[in-house]
Amino acid sequence: MPLTFHWFLPTNGDSRDVVGGGHGSPATVSGRDRPPTVAYLSQIARAAEDLGFVGALTPTGAWCEDAWLTTAMVSQNTQRLKFLVAFRPGFVSPTLAAQMASTFQRQSGGRLLLNVVTGGESQEQRAYGDFLDKDDRYRRTGEFLQVVRGLWEGQTVDLVGEHLQIEGAKLARVPDPVPEVYFGGSSPIAGKIAARHADVYLTWGEPPAAVAEKIARIRGLAEKDGRSVRFGIRLHVITRDTSEQAWAEARRLLDGFDPETVRAVQAGLARSESEGQRRMLALHGGGSDALEIHPNLWAGIGLVRGGAGTALVGSHEEVAERIADYHRLGIDEFVLSGYPHLEEAYWFGEGVLPRLRTQGLWQHPFDTRTPPSAQVPFAGAATAR
């Protein structure tokens, strides 16, 4: 089975420097040299589509634009790229979410993937009117996905749960295809919910030994429920023709971090309730020394950004080798990003993907079709939608 790669839509803005924000970070962002307009995000999406990325993750939170609305607009400017829409189950009813997903599938030509984000920070959740504690949020997510999956299967759903009550719910039209569900979370309760409901379990970029432990744990939990789960990893990338060039870029990014900003971000993230965020912080300890925590795995991004805080840094050959290492552990999907997202997509797509193709680990998902970039806009003007 060839590897699957997804890119990232920076709906909080983009820059040649690291942009603030991310899981558990303040709602304010910094370094937005490129605002997240539909035009710019569409430019990134079309580049990812041409290069062979299957989908693009769009984040959720107070620090970025709404994922549903943004991807609905960007999808109209692309043809094949899927959209991994992050959303929080506690903010919308499961019946409405199932209906929204069904509509998105029909209007986009089946290009929706769902990234379920339960919400690790009570303070942010309360701003949206959600006052459950973390474990209860995960239990509610389990009930939510039970309802959604039943509706997608064409069932009439009744549920009297601990947190949700649904009566006589049914969709007029079910989605075709049914969107795949991506799910992350490092806590014990998150693992149980993921094993029971996820199609793909996502982990942030930790060293291989830690990732292997997660895979074994989630796989074991899924087997107890009679299920199998695929595995993906969320990483940033800095890849260049030579290792020296890549590390020079990492140092340039690091030199641009304001010490006061680093201290403020780290102090905020230290209060996080997220087990995954705690694991990210432990990789660097808030300091700028010894940030290469495994060969070609750099924890510098996590100094100023919440959530995924590690990057693969190195030559195209080195980054391809590290991807192959993760694949041998059981990782089949890679959700990647880099600053700025347009240029870094080309560095990776033109530098790393051809090497993985040579190794038989990847093939362009659209090779058998006419590449979107080969179409001439004016020539088809008479038949354009």
N, C-alpha and C positions, 0 to 999 in steps of 0.2 A: 504493500500500500504506500503510494508516494506521500511525502510530507505535504502538509497544508500550511500556507502562510497567509496571515492577515496583517494589514497595516492599521494605522490609527488616524482618526480625524481629530485634530486639536481644536475642539469647539470652545476652548478657553483662550484661543489665540496662539500664535506661533512666532518664532524668533530664531536668530542664529545663536542665541544663548538659551539656557534652560528656562522655561516658563514655569512660574510657580503654580500652585494648585494641587489637585490630586486628593486621594482619599485622606480624610482627617485634617486637611489643610483649611486655612481661613478662606472665606468666600472671595476675598480680594485676590487678584493675580498681578504679577509683575512681568515686565519684559515682553509685552505684546507688541512687537514691531509690525506684525501682520494680523489684523483683526480677523475673527472667524466668520468672514462673510460667506454666503453661499457660493459666490464666484470662486473664492480662494479654496474653500473646502472641496468644491467640484474639481478644481485643478488637481488637487492631491488625489482625489478619488479616481480620476481618469488616468493619472500616472500609475497608480497602484493596479488598476485594471489592465493597462497595457503591459505592465511588467510581469504579471502573473500572480498577483496576490488574489486570493479567493474572496476575501472580505475585508471590512474595515471596522474596527471597534470604535464606538462613539461613547464617551463616558457619561456619567450622571452625577448630579450634585449641584449645590448652590453656586459652585465656582465656575460652572460652564453653561453653555446654552443647552436647552432641552434636546434630548437625544431623538425622541420620536419626531418632533417637528422638523429638526434639522435634516435628519436622514431622509424623511419623506420628500423634502425639497431637493436634496442632492441626488437622490435616486433618479430623478427625472433628467439629470444631466449625465447619466452613465447607462450602460447597457447590461453588463454582466456581473459587476461587482456586487457582492452581498454586503449587508449592513448588520453588524453585530451590535444591536441596540441594548445598551445597559439601562435597566429600569429597576425601580424599587417596588416590590409587591405591596407594601403597606400604604402606598399613596393612591391606589386606584383599585376598584373592585375587580375580582378575578374574572367575572363575566365580561366587564368592559374591556379588560386587557386581552381576553381571548378574542373578542370581537375586533379590537384594534389590530391584533396580529393577523387575523383573517383578512381584514381589509388591506393591510399592508402587502400581504402575499399576492393578492389579486392585482393590486394597482402597480406593483413593482415587478411582476413576473416571477414571483417565488423567491425573492432575494432577501428575506428577513431571517436573521438569527437572533436569539435572545440571550442576553447576559444578565442573569438574575443577581441583583446586588441587594442583599438583605438589609445592609446598613449597620456599620460597626460603631457609629458614634451617636450616643443618645442625645447629645446637645444639638446636633444637626437634625436628627429625626424629630425632636420636639419643635424645631422651627417650622416643620411641615405638619405639625399637629399629631405626631405619633409619639405616644408616651409609654410604649411597652419597653421592657428591658431587653437586653441583647438576646438572651436565650429564648424569650417569648417571641421575639421577632423571627427567629429561625423556625420555631414551631408554627407560627402563622404562615411563613413561607411554604412550609410543607403542605399545609391545608390549601393554600392558594394554588400551588402547582397541581395538587390533586384535582381541584375543580377545573383548572384550565385544561389539563390533559383530557379529562372526561369530556369537556365541551368540544375539544378538537377531534375527539373520536366520534362525535355525533350523538353523544348521550344526553339525556335530560338529567340534570344534576341536582340533587338535594343533599345538603350537608348541614349538620348541626355540630360544629366543631368547638374547640376551646376558644378560638378567636374569630371564626367566620361562621356566618349562618347564611345559607343560600337555599332558595326554594324554587323549584321548577325552572331552572336555568337551561336554556338551549339556544344554540346558534342557528340562525336561518341558513347560513352557508359556512361550512367548515373550511379551514385553510388547506390549500393543496399547492405544494407539499406542506406538511406540518412543520413548523419551525423547530430547529434543534435548540435545546436549552443548554447554555454554558453556565457553569456555577463555580464559584470559588469560596474559600473559607478554610482557615486552619484550625479552628477550635473543634472540640469533640462533637458538639451539636451540629456544627456546619458539615462535618464529615458525614454524619448520619443522613442529613437531609440531601446532600449531594449524591450520596450512594443510592438513595431511593428514587431520585427524580432527574438527575442530570444526564444528558447525553455526553457532555464533555466536561471534565473537571479541570479547572484552571488553577495553576499555582503561580505566584510571583517568582521571579528569577532568583532562586537560592542555589548554593553549590550543589553539585550532583548528588552527593551523599544524602543531603536533606531532602532533595526532590525524590530520590529513590524510596526513602522512608515514607513520604506522603503517598506515593503511588501504591506501595504495598498496602498501606493502611486503607486507602479508599477502595482499592480493588477487592480487598478482603471483605469490607463492609458491603460492597455491591453484590458480591457472590452470595452472601448470607441472604440477600433479598432476591436472589435468582436473577440478577442483572449483570450486565457488563458495561463498563464506562470507558470512553476514550480519554486521553489526557493531553492537555495543552499547557503552555508556559507563556507568561507575559514578561517581555524584556524590551529594553531599549538597545539600540545598536549604534556603534561608531566603527565603520569599516572603511578601509582605504587600501590603496595599492600596496602599501608597505605597512608593517607594524609600527615603525617609527612615526609615520604620518598619522596613524590612528591615535596613538598615545599622545602625540602633540596636540591633536584636537581635544582629547579628554583633558589635558592640562590647561588648554585655553578656556574650556568651559569652567573648570575648577577655579581658575584665576579670576573669573568673572563673578564668583559668588561673594556677595557682601557678608562679612563676618557677622554683622548684627542680624541680617536676614537669616543666616544659618542658625544662630542661637534662638531666634524667635520661632522659626519653623520647628526646630528640634524640641523646644520646650512644649510647643503645642502637640506635636506628635507623641511626646512622652506620656501625655494624658489619654492617649487613644485606648479604647476598649478592645480594639481589634488584635487578635492573636497574630494575624498575618503582618500587621504593622509593627508589632513588637518584634517579630522575627526579622523584619527589614532593618529596624533600628539596631538590633544586636549585631548586624553584619559590619557596621562601621563605628558604632559607639558614639556618634556625634562628632568624631574627629576627622581630619583630612589626611591622616597618615595611614599607611597600610590599607589603601582602598581597593587594591587588587586582591580580592578574597579567595580567588581560585584562578588558575591560569586563564587570562582573557576575560574574567568576570569582574567588573568594576562597580563598586557601591557608591560612587560619587554623586549620582543623580539623586539618591535618597537624602542627601544633605539639605536640599532645598525643595523637594517635592514629596508629597505623601503618596502612598500606594506603591506601585511598582518603582523600585529605586535602584535597580541594577542594570548594567549595560554590558553587552558583549563588545569588547574593544580589541581590534587587531587587524591584521591583513585579511584580505578576502579568504585566503586559504585557512588562516587560523580560525576565523569566525565559522567557516564551513565545518572545520574539525570539531569545534565545540558543539555545534548544532547536531552533528552526527553522534557525539557523546551523549547528549540528552536523548536523542532518538533511541539509542541502545538501551536506555533506561525504561523506555515505554512512552516517551513524548512523541505524539504524531502531529500536533498543531502548535504553531508559533505565532503569537500575537506581538508584533514588533512596532517600534516607533523610534524616531530620532529627530534631532534639531538641526536645521529646520526640516519639517516633515516632507516637503516636496523634494528637496535636494537629497536627503538621506534615503528616501525611497529609491532613487536612481543609483546611489552608491551601492545599496544592498542588491537591488534588482539586477543591475548590470555586472556587479562584481562577485556576489556570493551565489546567487541562484544558478548561474551557468556551471559553476563548479559542483554544486549539488546534483545538477542534471547529469554531468559527466559521471558521477559516482552512482547513478541510478537511484538517487534518493528523492528526486523531484522531477516533475514534468509540468510544462506550462499548461494550465487547465483549459486554455482556449486555443491550443495549437491547431485544432481541427476546424477552427472557424476563422472568418475574416477579422483581423485585428481591428478594434475600433479606430485606431489612429490612421488606418488605411482608407477610411471613408472620407470623401470630400464633401464638406457641408453644403456648398452651393449646388453641386451636381444633383443632390437629392432634395433640393429645396421644395420641389413640387410635391414630393411625397412625404416630407418631414412632418412629424406630429406637431 
